[in-house]
Amino acid sequence: MTEKKIWKKGLSILLIFQIVVALSLAVFSFVNFPSLLEQFGIKYQPDMGILQLIMTYNLVLSFSICLWSTIWIRKGNLAGIQAGTTVGLLIFIVSFTVFLKFDRIDMLLFDSLRAFLMVVFGIMAHIEHKKIQSSIS
């Protein structure tokens, strides 16, 4: 039985997009944090250094997990699918919460939708992977 790779490819494409987004925002946060906050409608204050550190750290962490997930998916490791699905679920929760709390429709239309697709593709890739593994055994 041959494996359908559409779900893995879809998840990988979304993960690669997230890698670019996370890395870009991490660099932007590191280089010009006040301007990044402005993009979210938050006024920068000098005592926000810890927020900058936390945001940059989280973006680098997201970048790293997505990168490893993509590498593992390419190697046929189930952990890549699981990590990608988990990242998608976390991004969905955060972006949907930001939409509700701050009335940011862009978070709903772009981040939540992308994250939802990551979860769907991840679940479908996981199901397909399990089917293939059970037929081999």
N, C-alpha and C positions, 0 to 999 in steps of 0.2 A: 504494500500500500504506500503510495507516495504522499508526501506531506504537502498540504496547501500552505504556501508561504505568504499569502496576502495579508494575514493578520500580523505576522511578525514584521513584514515590511512596513505596514501601516504604523505599527507601534514604533518601529525604529525611526521612521521619518519624523514622527511627532517628538520622539526623544531627541533627535538631532536638532530639531527646531528649538526645543527647550534648552539644549546645551548652548546654542547660540544666544538665546534670550538671557539665560542665567549668567553666562560669561560677560555679555555686554553690560548688563545691569550691575554686576559685581565690579567691573572696571569703572563704570560710571560712578558707582557709590564710593569707590576708593579715591577717584580723581576729583570729583566735584559733587560731594554729598548734598550741599545746600540746593544745587540745581535739581538733583534727583528728587529731593523732597518737594520742591516746587511743582514737579510733574504730578505729584499726588495731592496737591493742594495743602501741603503742610508747611508752615513757616519755620525756617531753620532757627534754632537757638544754640548758643555756644555750648550749652551743657548736654547736647545730644550726641556726644562722642560715643557713648556706649551703644546707642541705637545704630550708629554707623557701623560699629564693630559687629554687632549682632546681625544686621542686614547683610553686610558683606560676607560674613561667615556662612550664613544660611544660603546665600546665592552660590558661593563656592561649593558648599556641600551639595546643593541641588545639581550643580554642574557635574560634580564628581560622580554622584549616584547615577545620573543619566548616562554619563560616559561609560561607566562600568556596565550598566544595564545593556547598552548598545553593543559593547564588546562581547558580553556573555550571550546575547541573542545570536550574534553572528557565529559564535562557537557552538551553538545548539544547546546551551546550558539553560535549564528551566529557571534558574535563579534570575536571569536577565529579564525574563517575562514577568516574574513575580515582582522584581524591583521596579520595573517600568510601570506596572499596574498600580503598585503602592504609591509611587511618585504621582501618578495621575490622580489617584484618589485624594492624596494630600493637597495637591494643587487645586482640585475641584472644591474641597472643603474651604480652603483659605480664600479662593477667589469668590466663591459664592457668599461667604461671610463678609468679605470686603464690599461686595455688591449690596448686601442687605444693610450693613452698618453705615456705609458712606455713600450709598446711592450711586455707585459707579457702574453704569450700564456697560461700559467698555470691558469691565472685568467679567460680566456675565456673558457678553457676546463673544469675547475672544478667549480669555483664559479658561473660563468654566467650560465652554464648548470644546476647546482643545483637550482639556483634562478629562472631560467625559468621554471623548473619543479614545483617549489613551486607555482608560479603564475598559471600555468596550472591546477595543482591539486586543488588550492584554488578556481579558477573560476568554475571548475567542481563540487567541493563540495558545493559551493554557489548555483549553479543551482539545484543540487540535493536537498539541504536543502529547497530551495524555493518551489520545486515541492511537497515535503512532506508537508510543511506548508499549501500550497494552497489546497491540497487534504483533510487535516484535517478540514479546515475551512468550 
